[in-house]
Amino acid sequence: MKLAKKALFAGLILVIAAGMAFAGGGGDSKGGVTKGMDRKIVMGYSQIGAESEWRTACTNSVKAAAEEWNIDLRFSDAQQQQQNQLQAIRTFIQQKVDIIAFTPVVETGWEAILKECLDAGIPTICVDRSIEGSDRVAANPNDKNDPDNWFTAFIGSDMEQEGNRAAKWVIANAAKIKPGKSVYNIAELQGTVGSSAQMGRFKGFRDTLGINPTSALGTSKDGKFKIILSQTGDFTRAQGKQVMEAFMKSNGNDIDVLLAHNDDMAIGAIQAIQEAGKVPGKDIVIIGIDAVKGAFEAMVAGTMNASIECNPLLGPQVMETAVKILNKQPVEKWVVSTESDYDQTNAAAAYPTRQY
Ligand code: GYE
């Protein structure tokens, strides 16, 4: 710990010195240039899109941090399409940017483009969602075929743990809200299929409940929890509502608990539940993930029960890591976000301090 602090301190001095050099020895610029560079760092950033409140907060954080760090940001919105991300990254390579940051919409399909980045000598940072190898350091740093070398750092949450936390909350609270049931039937709205956020939350939720993590539907070993419906709503409010409408039509009287892989889908589902004549937060216990403002409003209003925080304010860490990488300073392979859980017992108190 002491050592880590020292390293951080030394890093900060270097970063400050670099910033001062760029600002002509004065000002409070935070970085933006590296040793031996007489211009701003140029960062290409491939964002997924604007599918949720969380994503908007993440984008705003990245843009604000780039300004604060005096980094020239080339921002590209892929509108949910991996193809657009690949194209954007290829353009960044052609433009010879100094560093590339990207949020992979899904986990797979990155090998070729990341090898192109390696060949061009452009380091990459994976933000928010991960790809294979995000928590491992390669045995041989020069082996291009080892996925552990395909990007330099990953900055984001532990999605599996978020699934664990959601399940823990259900185990501790479902019976308080709907007492006297021998089995709690669960419906699930999954995120974008194949994304690390969807896969991690799917597995973590089942693991903690004691349900087979390799299948969508199933019953816990103790027989108390049963996932009876599970479908993707692609992380959007509109699709969350649409899928929940179908769930209400087929099983409206059977659902006790809803897990939504993000708050936007939970908020869409709340509407569908109300339109089907049920009381969200009472007839159906609702848990979302993200802890965006919309979820706090719903928790305070009583229509949503809990939200597991996932921190989107990753911009400052992305910029700090980029400057370190370009200064050839050591960085963590995975910078894990720290997060909290919220429900109706603490939502009102926390709401005024929420930044997103
Ligand atoms: O939970 C969801 C978003 O990847 C963690 O993507 C992110 C997820 C987030 O659209 O709201």
Boltz pocket constraint, residues with backbone or C-beta under 6 A from the ligand:
constraints:
  - pocket:
      binder: B
      contacts: [[A, 51], [A, 52], [A, 53], [A, 54], [A, 55], [A, 128], [A, 129], [A, 197], [A, 235], [A, 261], [A, 262], [A, 263], [A, 264], [A, 289], [A, 290], [A, 310]]
      max_distance: 6.0
